[in-house]
Amino acid sequence: MPRSERPLEDGNSPELRWAAALRRLRQKAGSPTYRVLSQRSHYSVTTLSNAAAGRGLPSLPVALAYVRACDGDVEEWERLWHSTAAELAAGAAPVESDRADGSASRAPYPGLAAFQPEDSERFFGREQVTSSLVGSLSRRRFVAVFGASGSGKSSLLRAGLLPRLHAEAEAEQGAVVLLTPGPHPLEECAVALAGQLGTTAGTLHAELTDDPANLHRLVRQLLAGRPATAEAVLVVDQFEEVFTLCRSEKERHSFITALCTATQTPNSRCRVVLGVRADFYAHCTHYAELVAALADSQITLGPMTGEQLRQAIVQPAVRAGLSVEGPLMASLIAECHGRPGVLPLLSHALLETWHRRRGNALTLAGHQAAGGVEGALARTAESFYASLTPGEQQLARQLFLRLTALGEGTEDTKRRLPRDEFDHGGDAAAVLEQAAHARLLTLDDLHVEITHEALIRCWPRLHQWLTEDRESLRRHRRLTEATLLWDSLDEDQDALYRGARLAMAREFLDEPSHRSVLSARERAFLDASASAEENRKRQTALHTRRLRRLVALLTAVTLLATCAAAYALHVQREVTQQRNDVLSRNVVAEAEPLRDTQPALHTQLMAAAYRLSPTAEARDGLLGAAATALPGRNRNVSAVAFDPAGRGLATGGDTVRLWDVPEAGPPVRTGEATGTGPVASVAFAPDGHTLAVGGFGHRVQLWDVSDRRRPALATTLTGHTGVVFAVAFSPDGRTLATGSYDHTVRLWDLTTRSRPVARAVLTGHRLNVKAVAFSRDGRYLATGGDDRTVQLWDVTRPRTPARLSVLTGHRHFVTSLAFAPDGHTLVSGSDDHTVRLWDVTRPRSPAALSVLTGHTEVVISVALSGDGRFLASGGYDGVARLWDITDPRRPRAAGVLSGPGGALNDVALSPDGRTLLTGSEDSDARLWPTDPEDAVSQVCARQPTALTRAQWDRYFPDVDYGPPCTAPE
């Protein structure tokens, strides 16, 4: 069950009124889950839930995305957003003031925070380095700035480089993009580019994940229509987060490849600047393309000289109408000169000195009262900690430990975390706000992070927390990551802790203080892990008891000599069978890596493993090895269908292709129906002479395929205003049903194929219709769609169809339907990863029979064999599953077919149920045998060369030589 939304706080602030209005809109839309809203809007669940949390006004794009996902009036909500923003601006707090007379004064120093582009007028001391960086960037497309933590890299990039780049971009119509990588650098890159490209971040993220080279293409798209000299500059600050926060090596490598490719292509219009902590230089050398890019493109940021320090101290004060006392200047330069990483400490000390200024003068006495360069930050942090209650102090400790990433051969670094990870209610929110007020933390609507890593080095209390029990911190961090993975996989049992990892977690929890640091989700994860482990132990104990009983029985049997011999023979056979079972499974596992490198050996081994012992693993591996890809490639095979005789088939993608399926040999392409556009659905008429094609053009085409070599367009049916996602012929071929994203089902009279007549429009669904199916007697029509329902209709009078019942139970969109031949069973597939079987013997009062699970993604298609015995289901997990539904109340798994990759879009079973046809995103349609014996015959016909005796002895030791495709020697 999804977690309920937290109630809003009491009050009547503009933010709370906005959040309450959003929640009412969501309730009016039927209270869709935030996961559904995320799929509709392409924003994350956290972003959308925070938009209605009442903690602040979300950005306008996020707000309007939420409204669109709930079918709200976008223009009305945009006006409401602007009025709320104006109300917040009118009630904003005045500029900080700490003067006795109450006059406003802006601090000339940012403290621990980095200088931002708007601070460029008070950023001094790095002018020479800024000019050098600009010059280097004009000569090279890839430049990296290396420096120790606290050397001012972020300030240099943001307040020094960015204003220069923006000025040049304005003059030459170029573009500047700033981002920090975070845990998901490709996603951050997509978000940064989406606003400038006028598209959704979800679309760009998918393109970058699919091919990192798309970053180069997106930059060219961004600059399209601008002067040829215009270029885009990507500034990646805190590049070390790629190594400290990003846990996916694949995403890390893709991000680096994207940056390098964007600058190295011959027609590149992109330049890249990286800000990298110096102690992560070695990490950069692990990637060859990054090493090549950095060969002569590095700028090292060292400590400031005395004169640079003087400029950085004096000039911001002068700009603010202040003066710096001579003794203070001398003291600061003496303390900071030649020291790497001292700049945030200096800035914080100056800020605290400014708070203690005398009139318009910054004095040495004020500086000393603040604690000096070394002590100012520690004193600020300790003052903050001392102001908390004991309970809040414990929360503060947990908070700062979570916000620190433990170094592996490097210094500890800060972590940027979502605010909802701190689930301790109002107390945690109060601690966050107080820490932010003390400038120790930086908050935005969604995230929280330590303002600067200097705090980790210079706050003795935090340093003590990090060193007291470092191994426990590592264990807790691993637990946090495991919980996030479990949560992202919808609480998959396979992602739980077990065995040694669970034992280590229990050791960690033996300390009472450790239990209190866990979040609610982490506690739920450990409780679920413990429960699963207890279930496993109970099963093991049951198995052990059974083994003990067997031993006792054997002991008794040995007393009877005559029975002992018979029993020994039985045991020998059972042991042999067990050995064969284990050996069969091992061979399947060893043969799988050979699929691409040695396909002939792979298929022979799969057949031999099945012959030795027909385990489920051997059966599935054999069926997969015998699969046949249809020749040629069709961009994204989205629909497939067998003709009624099972000797021909159709595949749809960017067009429709027709095929003959001979009794022996591969399928042969016979013809092509061009001009269909992107195809969503295909279906043969019962006579096999007409093919219906539905697609994204909001129309249905009827093709005469009597001559498969020269298909001819017979007519086009219009009327739908959305994608035609499903088509189905009635058993007599006189009626065609079409389901569409316009929320309707249409019935067409095909008595005269050349002049079809619209019979009726079914409007029972509230959302997209994705599935239609006729019963075998043609009396009933089943429809399913995004409103999560299956509806049964009486269509004996097609001009006046009547709805009989509505089937509920699916928790997500209904994507596919199929009637059993006897008309008593209906099968439905859904986005909720399940297949359901329904008893529709009484159409007005149908009943649920069973639920099939196993798919880990959307179930997009289901199909039944001609005799109704076998059911096939295909999903976005790239897997087709076969089920024996002879008894629909107790279906049995009959096969799991996994292809080389790509989500499945459609499945079809031949009328005799012996062949499965699939269409997938990997551009292939494939034919799979469903009977393992047929699969052995096909493997031997395709690869007649038998396993050699040496190969047999390698994979089947101690088993008599007997390859499956020839008689043994």
Secondary structure, 3 states (H helix, E strand, C coil): CCCCCCCCCCCCCHHHHHHHHHHHHHHHCCCCCHHHHHHHHCCCHHHHHHHCCCCCCCCHHHHHHHHHHCCCCHHHHHHHHHHHHHHHHHCCCCCCCCCCCCCCCCCCCCCCCCCCHHHHHHCCCCHHHHHHHHHHHHHCCEEEEEECCCCCHHHHHHHHHHHHHHHHHHHHCCEEEEECCCCCHHHHHHHHHHHHHCCCHHHHHHHHHHCCCHHHHHHHHHCCCCCCCCCEEEEECCCCHHHHCCCCHHHHHHHHHHHHHHHHCCCCCEEEEEEEEHHHHHHHCCCHHHHHHCCCCEEEECCCCHHHHHHHHHHHHHHCCCEECHHHHHHHHHHHCCCCCCHHHHHHHHHHHHHCCECCEECHHHHHHHCHHHHHHHHHHHHHHHCCCHHHHHHHHHHHHHCEECCCCCCCEECCEEHHHCCCCHHHHHHHHHHHHCCCEEECCCEEEECCCHHHHHCHHHHHHHHHCHHHHHHHHHHHHHHHHHHHCCCCHHHCCCHHHHHHHHHHHCCHHHHHCCCHHHHHHHHHHHHHHHHHHHHHHHHHHHHHHHHHHHHHHCCCHHHHHHHHHHHHHHHHHHHHHHHHHHHHHHHCCHHHHCHHHHHHHHHHHHHHCCCHHHHHHHHHHCCEECCCCCCCCCEEEECCCCCEEEEECCCEEEEECCCCCCCEEEEEECCCCCEEEEEECCCCCEEEEEECCCCEEEEECCCCCCCEEEEEECCCCCCEEEEEECCCCCEEEEEECCCCEEEEECCCCCCCEEEEEECCCCCCEEEEEECCCCCEEEEEECCCCEEEEECCCCCCCEEEEEECCCCCCEEEEEECCCCCEEEEEECCCCEEEEECCCCCCCEEEEEECCCCCCEEEEEECCCCCEEEEEECCCEEEEEECCCCCCCEEEEEEECCCCCEEEEEECCCCCEEEEEECCCCEEEEECCHHHHHHHHHHHCCCCCCHHHHHHHCCCCCCCCCCCCCC
